[in-house]
């Protein structure tokens, strides 16, 4: 029997990535990545950078959708995982209370608002949201749950019911009963719905991931008070914004909020192990686990596994010891200042929104006639194509990885790791400046690429029409 050697296997099959995924995984994603020039094969990663086999570096301003707050492959987290593996500890006995999950729970309680003192560990952001919603219903005995227009909370069926995006929801209905949308920033509508007295919870992202939006300064404090007034729980979904992303450990700190439940995931394990959690008040926790025969009424097999717990402890240590939350706040100010300068020079930039290392650049119809006609032509075919015309050359020409902020949004988004410094910021800003200058050249390579995107979109629409019902 031959030995299994993962190092040799990776070396022997390197470069087959996209062919393997086309055959056995998501072939539609493969087609998209090849179309937009993102079909890179990365050989390794470190800190703020990805590297291909030729050694070319790619500045990672996507961070795995916000997973790599401490940078990729942080050595301290890697060492902690190796050390715990070497101890051959018992793991996931299930009928026990393991040390590492207790230690991480203690740390989570230490770094979250002091009134939150009971933790549940799980595996993903969507699962954390599902648990928070389930606990809200269980603790209040109510069935309706409110969420904000434009919110994103995950793609499992329950979380999807509160992800107010038609593209994600299409084809998966009917969704969860009792899920209701509230207008963004509309306190009157929120109170009208809460006043009915059967709302279990109101869930919101402090900063919406799709587009990087946050409401007026008084909205969340008043929304929290309305929830208290009418007996609904207030849930802050910090799956993407948590662990320093916005320049605070938790984005809720920007408004001094005290939610009843706080969800977290993505950055909690440094990107090594799937991990997530939600933390709530003990009173709410005990209303769910309210009898001896209900001690596992909510459970998940892998939630408290040793590797995730170890990675979580090490990641929080890195965040604190390396002052990464403060660095995120500093980086955000620098990025914002430089983007304001770009906005003054480029008529395509309509707005910028920055909180720490959560960045959005929104584009709008230009004033010059030639540019305006090109803009309208692109949008007549597909409202979501233009930002891809920015994201793709940022990647192919400058090797800076960003992404489009959402469906039918003229917004690009950057989620850099919190470890970035001036070299990374300048590379992003200079690359964006260069790409926007290319946009002014008509005809030019940018608009040629846009025409190719349009042709692809038209072909896709035709194929849909020709497909059998």
C-alpha positions in Angstrom: 0.0 0.0 0.0 1.4 3.4 -1.0 1.8 6.1 1.5 -0.4 9.2 1.3 1.8 12.3 0.7 -0.2 15.5 0.4 2.9 17.6 -0.6 3.6 15.3 -3.6 -0.1 15.3 -4.6 -0.2 19.1 -4.6 3.0 19.3 -6.6 1.9 16.7 -9.2 -1.5 18.1 -9.8 -0.7 21.8 -9.6 -2.3 23.9 -12.4 -5.4 21.6 -12.7 -7.5 23.8 -10.5 -10.0 25.1 -13.0 -10.3 21.9 -15.0 -11.1 19.9 -11.8 -13.7 22.5 -10.7 -15.2 22.5 -14.2 -15.6 18.8 -14.1 -16.6 18.2 -10.5 -17.5 21.4 -8.6 -19.1 24.7 -9.9 -18.5 25.0 -13.6 -20.5 28.3 -13.9 -18.1 29.9 -11.4 -15.2 28.7 -13.5 -16.7 30.3 -16.6 -17.2 33.6 -14.8 -13.6 33.6 -13.5 -12.2 32.9 -16.9 -14.3 35.6 -18.5 -13.2 38.3 -16.1 -9.5 37.3 -16.0 -9.6 36.0 -12.4 -8.5 32.4 -13.3 -5.2 32.7 -11.6 -3.5 29.7 -10.0 -2.0 30.7 -6.6 0.9 28.7 -5.3 1.2 30.3 -1.8 0.1 33.2 0.3 1.5 35.4 3.1 0.3 38.4 4.9 -1.4 40.8 2.4 -0.3 39.0 -0.7 -1.0 36.0 -2.9 1.7 34.5 -5.2 1.5 32.5 -8.4 3.9 29.8 -9.5 6.1 32.4 -11.2 6.4 34.4 -8.0 4.2 37.3 -9.1 2.6 38.9 -6.1 -1.1 39.9 -6.0 -2.3 42.4 -3.4 -5.2 40.8 -1.6 -7.8 43.5 -1.0 -10.5 40.9 -0.8 -9.3 38.9 2.2 -11.5 35.9 1.5 -14.5 38.2 1.9 -13.2 39.5 5.2 -11.7 36.3 6.6 -8.1 37.3 6.7 -8.1 40.3 9.1 -4.7 39.3 10.5 -3.3 38.5 7.0 -2.9 35.1 5.4 -1.0 32.2 7.0 0.0 34.1 10.2 2.8 32.1 11.8 1.5 32.4 15.4 -1.8 30.8 14.5 -0.1 28.1 12.4 2.2 27.2 15.3 -0.8 27.1 17.7 -2.6 24.6 15.5 0.5 22.5 15.0 1.1 22.5 18.8 -2.4 21.4 19.6 -2.2 18.6 17.0 1.0 17.3 18.5 -0.8 16.9 21.9 -3.2 14.2 20.6 -6.0 15.8 22.7 -9.4 14.3 22.9 -11.7 16.2 20.5 -15.5 16.4 20.0 -16.3 13.8 22.6 -19.7 15.6 22.7 -20.7 14.2 26.1 -18.1 16.4 27.8 -17.1 20.0 28.3 -13.7 20.6 26.6 -11.1 23.0 27.9 -10.4 24.9 24.6 -14.0 25.8 23.9 -14.3 27.1 27.4 -11.2 29.2 27.1 -12.3 30.7 23.8 -15.8 31.4 25.2 -14.1 33.2 28.1 -12.1 35.3 25.6 -15.1 36.1 23.5 -17.0 37.3 26.5 -14.0 39.4 27.5 -13.9 41.3 24.2 -17.6 41.8 23.6 -20.0 44.2 25.4 -20.1 43.2 29.1 -23.8 42.3 29.3 -23.2 39.5 26.8 -21.9 36.4 28.7 -23.2 33.2 27.0 -21.5 31.8 23.9 -22.6 29.3 21.3 -19.9 28.0 18.8 -20.7 26.9 15.3 -19.1 26.7 11.9 -20.1 29.6 9.6 -21.7 33.0 9.5 -25.0 31.7 8.2 -25.1 29.1 10.9 -24.4 31.8 13.6 -27.3 33.8 12.1 -29.6 30.8 12.1 -28.8 30.2 15.7 -29.4 33.8 16.7 -32.8 33.8 15.0 -33.7 30.5 16.5 -32.7 31.7 20.0 -34.7 34.9 19.5 -37.9 32.9 18.7 -37.2 30.4 21.6 -36.6 33.1 24.2 -39.5 35.4 23.2 -42.1 32.9 22.1 -42.7 35.2 19.1 -42.5 34.3 15.4 -41.9 37.4 13.3 -38.4 38.7 12.6 -37.5 42.0 11.0 -34.4 42.7 8.9 -33.2 45.8 6.9 -33.7 46.3 3.2 -30.4 45.5 1.4 -29.2 43.3 4.2 -27.1 40.1 3.8 -27.2 37.5 6.4 -26.3 34.2 4.6 -27.6 31.7 2.1 -29.0 28.9 4.1 -32.8 28.9 3.8 -33.5 30.6 7.1 -30.7 33.2 6.8 -31.7 33.7 3.1 -35.1 34.7 4.2 -33.6 37.8 5.8 -31.1 38.4 3.0 -33.0 41.0 1.1 -31.6 40.4 -2.4 -33.8 39.0 -5.2 -30.8 37.5 -7.0 -29.9 35.3 -4.1 -33.5 34.4 -3.3 -34.7 33.7 -6.9 -35.8 30.1 -7.2 -35.7 29.1 -3.5 -39.1 30.1 -2.3 -41.3 30.0 -0.3 -38.9 31.4 2.3 -39.3 31.3 6.1 -42.7 32.5 7.3 -42.5 35.6 9.6 -39.6 37.2 7.8 -40.3 40.9 7.1 -38.2 43.7 5.5 -37.9 47.2 7.0 -37.0 50.2 4.9 -33.4 51.2 5.5 -33.2 54.0 8.0 -37.0 54.2 8.4 -37.7 54.3 12.2 -41.4 54.9 11.6 -41.8 51.7 9.7 -39.7 49.8 12.3 -41.9 51.1 15.1 -45.1 50.3 13.2 -44.1 46.7 12.8 -42.7 46.4 16.4 -45.9 47.9 17.8 -47.9 44.8 16.7 -46.3 43.0 19.6 -45.4 39.7 17.9 -41.8 40.5 16.7 -39.1 38.2 18.2 -36.2 40.2 16.9 -34.8 42.9 14.6 -31.5 41.8 12.9 -29.2 44.2 11.2 -25.6 44.5 10.0 -24.0 47.7 11.6 -22.4 48.3 8.2 -24.1 46.5 5.3 -21.6 44.4 3.4 -23.4 44.8 0.0 -22.4 48.3 -0.8 -20.8 49.3 2.5 -23.7 51.3 3.8 -24.5 52.6 7.3 -27.5 54.7 8.4 -27.7 58.1 10.0 -26.0 58.4 13.4 -29.1 58.2 15.5 -30.7 55.3 13.7 -29.3 52.3 15.5 -29.5 53.8 19.0 -33.2 54.6 18.4 -33.8 51.2 16.8 -32.4 49.6 19.8 -34.6 51.6 22.1 -37.7 50.7 20.1 -36.8 47.0 20.4 -36.5 47.4 24.2 -39.9 49.3 24.2 -41.8 46.6 22.4 -40.0 43.5 23.8 -38.2 42.4 20.7 -34.5 41.3 20.7 -31.9 43.4 18.9 -29.4 41.3 16.9 -26.2 42.8 15.5 -24.8 40.6 12.7 -21.1 41.3 12.8 -20.0 38.3 10.7 -18.1 40.6 8.3 -17.6 43.7 10.4 -16.3 42.0 13.6 -12.8 41.6 14.9 -11.5 45.0 13.9 -12.7 45.3 10.3 -14.2 48.8 10.8 -11.5 50.2 13.0 -13.3 49.1 16.2 -13.2 45.6 17.6 -17.0 45.5 16.9 -18.7 47.9 14.5 -21.5 48.4 17.0 -19.0 50.4 19.1 -19.3 53.3 16.6 -22.8 53.8 18.1 -22.2 52.4 21.6 -24.8 49.8 21.1 -25.8 47.0 23.5 -27.5 44.2 21.4 -29.1 41.2 22.9 -27.3 38.9 20.5 -24.1 39.4 18.5 -23.1 37.1 15.6 -19.5 36.6 14.5 -17.5 34.4 12.1 -15.1 34.9 9.1 -12.1 36.4 10.9 -12.4 34.5 14.1 -10.0 31.7 13.2 -7.4 33.6 11.1 -8.6 31.8 8.0 -7.3 28.4 9.0 -10.5 26.6 10.2 -14.2 27.2 9.7 -15.4 28.8 12.9 -18.3 31.1 14.1 -20.2 32.0 17.2 -22.9 34.1 18.6 -22.9 35.6 22.1 -26.0 36.6 24.0 -27.3 37.4 27.5 -27.4 34.4 29.9 -31.1 35.0 30.4 -31.8 34.4 26.7 -29.5 31.4 26.6 -31.2 29.8 29.5 -34.6 30.3 28.0 -33.5 28.0 25.2 -31.7 25.4 27.3 -34.4 25.6 29.9 -34.7 21.9 31.0 -32.4 19.0 31.6 -33.9 17.2 28.6 -33.2 20.2 26.4 -29.5 20.6 27.2 -28.7 19.9 23.5 -31.9 21.3 21.9 -29.6 23.4 19.8 -26.3 21.7 18.8 -23.7 21.3 16.0 -21.2 18.5 15.7 -18.1 20.4 14.8 -18.8 23.8 16.5 -16.4 23.3 19.5 -13.6 21.4 17.7 -10.1 21.9 19.0 -8.6 23.3 15.9 -11.2 26.1 15.6 -11.0 26.9 19.2 -7.2 27.1 19.1 -7.2 29.2 16.0 -9.7 31.5 17.6 -7.6 32.0 20.7 -4.5 32.6 18.7 -6.2 35.0 16.3 -7.6 37.2 19.1 -4.1 37.2 20.7 -2.7 38.5 17.4 -5.3 41.2 17.0 -4.6 42.5 20.5 -0.8 42.1 20.6 -0.2 43.6 17.1 -2.7 46.5 17.7 -4.5 45.6 14.4 -7.8 47.3 15.3 -6.0 50.6 15.7 -4.1 50.0 12.5 -7.4 49.4 10.7 -8.7 52.7 11.9 -5.5 54.5 10.7 -5.5 52.7 7.3 -9.1 53.7 6.8 -8.4 57.3 7.4 -5.5 57.3 4.9 -7.5 55.4 2.3 -10.4 57.8 2.7 -8.1 60.8 2.3 -6.6 59.4 -0.9 -9.9 58.4 -2.3 -11.2 61.9 -1.8 -8.3 63.2 -3.8 -9.1 60.7 -6.6 -12.8 61.7 -6.5 -11.7 65.3 -7.2 -9.9 64.2 -10.4 -12.3 61.5 -11.8 -15.8 62.4 -12.7 -16.8 58.7 -12.7 -16.5 58.5 -8.9 -19.8 59.5 -7.3 -19.2 58.6 -3.7 -16.7 56.9 -1.3 -17.6 55.1 1.9 -14.9 54.0 4.3 -15.0 52.5 7.8 -11.6 51.2 8.8 -10.7 48.4 6.3 -14.1 48.3 4.7 -14.1 50.4 1.6 -16.6 51.2 -1.2 -16.1 53.3 -4.3 -19.3 54.1 -6.0 -19.5 55.2 -9.6 -22.0 57.4 -11.4 -22.9 58.7 -14.9 -20.1 61.0 -16.1 -20.8 64.5 -17.4 -18.8 64.5 -20.7 -21.0 63.4 -23.6 -18.8 60.7 -25.1 -18.3 59.1 -21.7 -22.0 59.4 -20.9 -23.0 57.6 -24.1 -20.6 54.7 -23.3 -21.9 54.5 -19.8 -25.5 54.4 -20.9 -24.7 51.7 -23.5 -23.1 49.5 -20.9 -26.0 49.9 -18.5 -28.6 49.3 -21.2 -27.4 45.8 -21.5 -26.6 45.0 -17.9 -26.7 47.2 -14.9 -23.9 45.3 -13.2 -21.2 45.3 -15.8 -19.4 48.6 -15.3 -17.8 48.0 -11.9 -16.4 44.7 -13.4 -14.6 47.0 -15.9 -12.8 48.5 -13.0 -12.2 45.3 -10.9 -10.8 43.3 -13.8 -8.0 45.7 -14.9 -7.1 46.3 -11.3 -6.4 42.6 -11.2 -4.9 41.9 -14.6 -2.9 45.1 -14.9 -2.0 45.9 -11.3 -2.5 42.6 -9.6 -4.8 44.1 -7.0 -7.7 41.8 -6.0 -11.0 43.6 -5.2 -14.6 42.7 -6.1 -17.9 44.1 -7.2 -19.9 45.1 -4.1 -23.2 43.5 -5.1 -25.7 42.7 -7.9 -26.6 45.8 -10.1 -24.5 48.1 -8.0 -22.0 50.5 -9.6 -19.7 49.9 -6.6 -16.4 48.2 -6.1 -15.4 47.0 -2.7 -12.1 46.4 -0.9 -11.6 44.4 2.3 -7.9 44.6 2.9 -6.3 42.8 5.8 -5.9 44.9 8.9 -2.1 44.6 8.7 -1.7 46.9 5.6 0.7 49.8 5.5 1.4 52.7 3.2 2.9 50.5 0.4 -0.3 48.5 0.1 -2.5 51.5 0.3 -0.5 53.3 -2.4 -0.6 50.3 -4.7 -4.4 50.1 -4.5 -4.9 53.9 -4.9 -2.4 54.2 -7.8 -3.8 51.2 -9.5 -7.4 52.6 -9.2 -6.2 56.0 -10.5 -4.6 54.4 -13.5 -7.6 52.3 -14.3 -9.9 55.3 -14.1 -7.6 57.2 -16.4 -7.9 54.4 -18.9 -11.7 54.8 -18.7 -11.3 58.3 -20.3 -9.7 56.9 -23.4 -12.5 56.2 -25.9 -12.0 53.9 -27.8 -9.6 52.1 -25.5 -8.8 48.7 -23.9 -11.2 49.4 -21.0 -14.2 49.8 -23.3 -13.1 47.0 -25.5 -13.3 44.8 -22.4 -16.7 46.3 -21.6 -17.9 45.4 -25.1 -16.7 41.8 -24.6 -18.7 41.7 -21.3 -21.7 43.0 -23.1 -21.4 40.4 -25.8 -21.1 37.6 -23.2 -24.2 39.0 -21.3 -26.2 39.0 -24.6 -25.2 35.5 -25.4 -26.2 34.3 -21.9 -29.6 35.9 -22.3 -30.2 34.3 -25.7 -29.2 30.9 -24.3 -31.7 31.3 -21.5 -34.5 32.1 -24.0 -33.5 29.0 -26.1 -33.3 26.7 -23.2 -36.2 24.2 -22.8 -38.7 25.1 -20.1 
